[in-house]
């Protein structure tokens, strides 16, 4: 996000105002997000991750 940079704000209210302004600007002309990932590949990755977590929990590696 272009709005938040380390040390940019001295008060939380300044940060909040900047974030609100940023969101209002972005929402004033929304752009549709086009999903490009293949759903089957995503599910394969999720299932592999679940299997790894299950194996690690079995051996108390986590």
C-alpha distance (Angstrom), angle and dihedral (degrees) to the residues before:
residue distance angle dihedral
X1 . . .
X2 3.78 . .
X3 3.80 93.8 .
X4 3.79 102.2 64.9
X5 3.78 118.4 65.4
X6 3.78 124.3 162.3
X7 3.79 110.4 -89.4
X8 3.81 94.6 6.8
X9 3.79 95.6 122.6
X10 3.78 131.7 48.4
X11 3.81 95.9 -170.4
X12 3.77 133.4 39.6
X13 3.80 90.1 -128.6
X14 3.84 89.9 60.3
X15 3.80 90.4 52.3
X16 3.79 91.4 47.2
X17 3.82 92.1 50.0
X18 3.81 91.8 48.7
X19 3.80 92.1 49.2
X20 3.81 92.1 48.1
X21 3.82 91.2 50.3
X22 3.81 91.1 47.7
X23 3.81 92.4 50.3
X24 3.80 92.4 47.1
X25 3.80 90.6 50.9
X26 3.81 93.2 47.9
X27 3.80 92.7 45.5
X28 3.81 92.9 49.3
X29 3.81 90.3 74.2
X30 3.80 107.8 20.9
X31 3.79 120.7 -168.2
X32 3.76 122.5 -148.7
X33 3.79 114.6 -114.0
X34 3.79 112.8 -131.8
X35 3.79 112.0 -151.2
X36 3.80 109.7 -139.3
X37 3.79 102.2 173.3
X38 3.78 120.8 105.0
X39 3.80 109.0 -115.2
X40 3.81 93.0 -145.6
X41 3.81 92.1 55.2
X42 3.80 90.9 48.8
X43 3.80 91.3 52.0
X44 3.81 90.4 48.4
X45 3.82 89.9 54.0
X46 3.80 91.8 47.7
X47 3.79 91.7 50.1
X48 3.82 91.8 48.4
X49 3.80 90.2 50.1
X50 3.81 91.4 49.4
X51 3.80 90.1 51.2
X52 3.81 92.5 50.6
X53 3.81 91.3 48.7
X54 3.79 90.9 48.3
X55 3.82 91.2 51.4
X56 3.80 92.6 47.2
X57 3.80 92.5 48.8
X58 3.79 89.4 49.9
X59 3.81 89.9 57.9
X60 3.84 94.8 34.4
X61 3.80 91.3 -121.1
X62 3.80 94.1 141.1
